[in-house]
């Protein structure tokens, strides 16, 4: 059985030259920028990018609309809270006036008895 034969410098040089040639051939075989298939793929990519941009705008518009609704709802809640506080203050004033009237009536009755 023969042993492993170490490749000589010439063999290594030839293999490197062949590899460079293969890479060059692979590059040359690729279609150029003016090829119809390349143009079609580019158009498809641009169409997809446009669709993504349109979808992003739609999402952003929906988010803005949602924020506006939430802000409106918060303003409505604040207005409702302020109205409730006003009503509570008005009820408290009316109750206080009623208590004062009752107290004054008791005082007047006591004065009348004397």
Backbone as CSV, one residue per row, in Angstrom:
resi,resn,N_x,N_y,N_z,CA_x,CA_y,CA_z,C_x,C_y,C_z
1,UNK,0.842,-1.165,0.000,0.000,0.000,0.000,0.890,1.232,0.000
2,UNK,0.561,2.144,-0.912,1.397,3.329,-1.014,0.950,4.371,0.007
3,UNK,1.866,5.156,0.469,1.573,6.174,1.477,1.004,7.428,0.855
4,UNK,0.705,8.374,1.696,0.143,9.650,1.245,1.216,10.421,0.506
5,UNK,0.870,10.907,-0.680,1.815,11.670,-1.479,1.584,13.152,-1.215
6,UNK,2.562,13.836,-0.696,2.492,15.266,-0.399,2.403,16.024,-1.724
7,UNK,1.399,16.942,-1.891,1.320,17.686,-3.154,2.511,18.646,-3.267
8,UNK,3.029,18.702,-4.438,4.195,19.556,-4.661,3.752,21.003,-4.814
9,UNK,4.719,21.905,-4.861,4.438,23.327,-5.013,3.664,23.588,-6.297
10,UNK,4.058,22.912,-7.355,3.393,23.091,-8.653,1.937,22.629,-8.570
11,UNK,1.697,21.520,-7.837,0.316,21.028,-7.689,-0.540,22.028,-6.907
12,UNK,0.031,22.560,-5.839,-0.705,23.536,-5.028,-0.974,24.809,-5.827
13,UNK,0.018,25.220,-6.617,-0.135,26.415,-7.432,-1.227,26.205,-8.488
14,UNK,-1.235,25.016,-9.083,-2.242,24.695,-10.103,-3.640,24.644,-9.473
15,UNK,-3.759,24.079,-8.260,-5.057,24.005,-7.577,-5.559,25.409,-7.236
16,UNK,-4.668,26.277,-6.794,-5.058,27.648,-6.468,-5.512,28.384,-7.719
17,UNK,-4.762,28.202,-8.826,-5.139,28.833,-10.097,-6.497,28.329,-10.557
18,UNK,-6.756,27.029,-10.392,-8.038,26.440,-10.796,-9.176,27.002,-9.936
19,UNK,-8.921,27.172,-8.633,-9.944,27.729,-7.742,-10.270,29.164,-8.145
20,UNK,-9.248,29.967,-8.437,-9.484,31.340,-8.877,-10.271,31.374,-10.177
21,UNK,-9.942,30.465,-11.085,-10.644,30.395,-12.368,-12.105,30.002,-12.152
22,UNK,-12.371,29.053,-11.232,-13.751,28.636,-10.943,-14.570,29.803,-10.384
23,UNK,-13.950,30.563,-9.490,-14.644,31.719,-8.910,-14.948,32.750,-9.992
24,UNK,-13.971,33.001,-10.864,-14.162,33.958,-11.952,-15.262,33.495,-12.898
25,UNK,-15.273,32.198,-13.232,-16.318,31.667,-14.124,-17.693,31.778,-13.475
26,UNK,-17.748,31.512,-12.178,-19.024,31.610,-11.460,-19.525,33.060,-11.494
27,UNK,-18.623,34.008,-11.284,-18.996,35.420,-11.309,-19.463,35.841,-12.695
28,UNK,-18.730,35.376,-13.729,-19.085,35.749,-15.107,-20.413,35.151,-15.543
29,UNK,-20.775,33.995,-14.984,-22.008,33.331,-15.401,-23.249,33.983,-14.792
30,UNK,-23.074,34.821,-13.789,-24.222,35.487,-13.187,-24.796,36.517,-14.152
31,UNK,-26.128,36.695,-14.124,-26.735,37.669,-15.034,-26.377,39.088,-14.625
32,UNK,-26.325,39.962,-15.587,-25.979,41.366,-15.349,-27.177,42.164,-14.865
33,UNK,-26.980,43.420,-14.541,-28.079,44.251,-14.031,-29.152,44.551,-15.073
34,UNK,-28.831,44.388,-16.343,-29.822,44.668,-17.381,-30.579,43.414,-17.813
35,UNK,-30.328,42.291,-17.146,-31.012,41.043,-17.465,-32.483,41.144,-17.029
36,UNK,-33.427,40.644,-17.839,-34.858,40.744,-17.481,-35.193,40.061,-16.155
37,UNK,-34.562,38.927,-15.866,-34.852,38.226,-14.614,-34.402,39.068,-13.418
38,UNK,-33.244,39.709,-13.556,-32.736,40.554,-12.477,-33.657,41.759,-12.285
39,UNK,-34.076,42.358,-13.387,-34.989,43.502,-13.302,-36.316,43.104,-12.667
40,UNK,-36.802,41.913,-13.010,-38.068,41.438,-12.447,-37.935,41.242,-10.935
41,UNK,-36.834,40.611,-10.489,-36.623,40.419,-9.050,-36.522,41.761,-8.328
42,UNK,-35.833,42.718,-8.963,-35.706,44.056,-8.372,-37.074,44.718,-8.246
43,UNK,-37.900,44.585,-9.288,-39.247,45.164,-9.245,-40.074,44.503,-8.134
44,UNK,-39.939,43.182,-7.989,-40.661,42.477,-6.931,-40.214,42.966,-5.553
45,UNK,-38.899,43.147,-5.389,-38.386,43.649,-4.102,-38.934,45.040,-3.805
46,UNK,-38.958,45.889,-4.828,-39.474,47.248,-4.637,-40.961,47.223,-4.291
47,UNK,-41.716,46.322,-4.933,-43.143,46.203,-4.642,-43.350,45.726,-3.202
48,UNK,-42.545,44.774,-2.766,-42.656,44.286,-1.387,-42.302,45.393,-0.397
49,UNK,-41.280,46.171,-0.724,-40.885,47.272,0.156,-42.013,48.300,0.237
50,UNK,-42.663,48.564,-0.898,-43.779,49.511,-0.902,-44.937,48.980,-0.059
51,UNK,-45.216,47.681,-0.164,-46.283,47.073,0.633,-45.959,47.168,2.125
52,UNK,-44.691,46.895,2.475,-44.289,46.989,3.877,-44.449,48.422,4.389
53,UNK,-44.057,49.395,3.572,-44.176,50.801,3.976,-45.646,51.182,4.155
54,UNK,-46.492,50.697,3.241,-47.920,50.990,3.333,-48.514,50.364,4.596
55,UNK,-48.129,49.126,4.892,-48.620,48.458,6.095,-48.125,49.178,7.351
56,UNK,-46.891,49.649,7.306,-46.340,50.370,8.460,-47.117,51.664,8.686
57,UNK,-47.419,52.372,7.612,-48.194,53.607,7.736,-49.582,53.313,8.302
58,UNK,-50.188,52.218,7.841,-51.509,51.853,8.343,-51.436,51.550,9.839
59,UNK,-50.392,50.825,10.262,-50.234,50.516,11.690,-50.030,51.793,12.504
60,UNK,-49.205,52.692,11.981,-48.955,53.948,12.690,-50.223,54.790,12.772
61,UNK,-51.016,54.798,11.707,-52.269,55.547,11.719,-53.229,54.940,12.749
62,UNK,-53.278,53.612,12.807,-54.142,52.953,13.782,-53.678,53.271,15.205
63,UNK,-52.362,53.275,15.409,-51.834,53.611,16.735,-52.197,55.043,17.109
64,UNK,-52.036,55.968,16.167,-52.359,57.373,16.434,-53.842,57.529,16.748
65,UNK,-54.682,56.817,16.002,-56.119,56.870,16.241,-56.449,56.317,17.621
66,UNK,-55.797,55.215,17.988,-56.020,54.606,19.306,-55.592,55.576,20.411
67,UNK,-54.446,56.230,20.223,-53.977,57.201,21.227,-54.966,58.358,21.349
68,UNK,-55.481,58.810,20.214,-56.444,59.912,20.242,-57.713,59.490,20.983
69,UNK,-58.177,58.257,20.730,-59.356,57.752,21.440,-59.094,57.667,22.932
70,UNK,-57.901,57.163,23.296,-57.565,57.041,24.712,-57.476,58.411,25.365
71,UNK,-56.905,59.388,24.664,-56.812,60.739,25.213,-58.203,61.340,25.383
72,UNK,-59.072,61.115,24.403,-60.439,61.618,24.481,-61.171,60.970,25.651
73,UNK,-60.966,59.670,25.809,-61.609,58.937,26.901,-61.098,59.439,28.253
74,UNK,-59.803,59.699,28.341,-59.225,60.216,29.587,-59.789,61.603,29.885
75,UNK,-59.917,62.450,28.870,-60.475,63.787,29.062,-61.934,63.686,29.515
76,UNK,-62.656,62.740,28.919,-64.053,62.536,29.306,-64.136,62.083,30.768
77,UNK,-63.215,61.184,31.163,-63.206,60.700,32.540,-62.874,61.835,33.507
78,UNK,-61.929,62.689,33.132,-61.570,63.824,33.982,-62.754,64.775,34.108
79,UNK,-63.451,65.038,32.993,-64.618,65.919,33.021,-65.715,65.315,33.899
80,UNK,-65.924,64.008,33.786,-66.937,63.316,34.600,-66.589,63.418,36.086
81,UNK,-65.309,63.229,36.397,-64.857,63.327,37.786,-65.062,64.746,38.322
82,UNK,-64.732,65.748,37.507,-64.922,67.133,37.921,-66.404,67.434,38.131
83,UNK,-67.252,66.923,37.240,-68.700,67.133,37.375,-69.211,66.474,38.652
84,UNK,-68.743,65.266,38.938,-69.168,64.567,40.155,-68.725,65.330,41.394
85,UNK,-67.507,65.886,41.365,-67.037,66.669,42.513,-67.889,67.918,42.692
86,UNK,-68.230,68.564,41.590,-69.092,69.745,41.644,-70.446,69.404,42.241
87,UNK,-71.033,68.294,41.765,-72.337,67.871,42.276,-72.258,67.542,43.757
88,UNK,-71.171,66.872,44.169,-71.011,66.537,45.581,-70.885,67.809,46.412
89,UNK,-70.145,68.782,45.910,-70.002,70.050,46.625,-71.347,70.765,46.710
90,UNK,-72.116,70.745,45.624,-73.435,71.378,45.619,-74.365,70.674,46.604
91,UNK,-74.344,69.338,46.637,-75.163,68.581,47.589,-74.762,68.915,49.024
92,UNK,-73.459,69.001,49.243,-72.966,69.330,50.579,-73.424,70.727,50.993
93,UNK,-73.373,71.691,50.048,-73.856,73.038,50.355,-75.348,73.037,50.651
94,UNK,-76.117,72.287,49.867,-77.565,72.213,50.091,-77.858,71.565,51.436
95,UNK,-77.132,70.509,51.767,-77.320,69.821,53.043,-76.955,70.750,54.202
96,UNK,-75.866,71.478,54.034,-75.436,72.422,55.063,-76.495,73.520,55.245
97,UNK,-77.054,74.011,54.130,-78.106,75.038,54.217,-79.336,74.467,54.911
98,UNK,-79.672,73.219,54.609,-80.825,72.564,55.247,-80.589,72.425,56.748
99,UNK,-79.379,72.002,57.120,-79.055,71.865,58.551,-79.135,73.224,59.255
100,UNK,-78.655,74.256,58.583,-78.676,75.601,59.171,-80.113,76.064,59.358
101,UNK,-80.954,75.774,58.332,-82.361,76.174,58.428,-83.026,75.446,59.594
102,UNK,-82.732,74.138,59.761,-83.317,73.367,60.864,-82.814,73.905,62.207
103,UNK,-81.527,74.209,62.273,-80.953,74.743,63.509,-81.588,76.099,63.838
104,UNK,-81.746,76.938,62.794,-82.362,78.243,63.013,-83.818,78.091,63.458
105,UNK,-84.516,77.100,62.874,-85.913,76.863,63.259,-85.974,76.433,64.725
106,UNK,-85.065,75.558,65.151,-85.049,75.119,66.550,-84.746,76.310,67.471
107,UNK,-83.818,77.119,67.065,-83.443,78.283,67.854,-84.632,79.244,67.966
108,UNK,-85.346,79.464,66.839,-86.490,80.357,66.833,-87.604,79.802,67.732
109,UNK,-87.811,78.469,67.672,-88.837,77.838,68.500,-88.498,77.974,69.968
110,UNK,-87.244,77.820,70.316,-86.804,77.938,71.689,-86.996,79.381,72.158
111,UNK,-86.690,80.344,71.293,-86.858,81.750,71.641,-88.330,82.080,71.855
112,UNK,-89.190,81.453,71.025,-90.613,81.710,71.077,-91.199,81.196,72.390
113,UNK,-90.716,80.057,72.864,-91.212,79.471,74.089,-90.902,80.339,75.301
114,UNK,-89.871,81.072,75.315,-89.446,81.862,76.466,-90.191,83.117,76.568
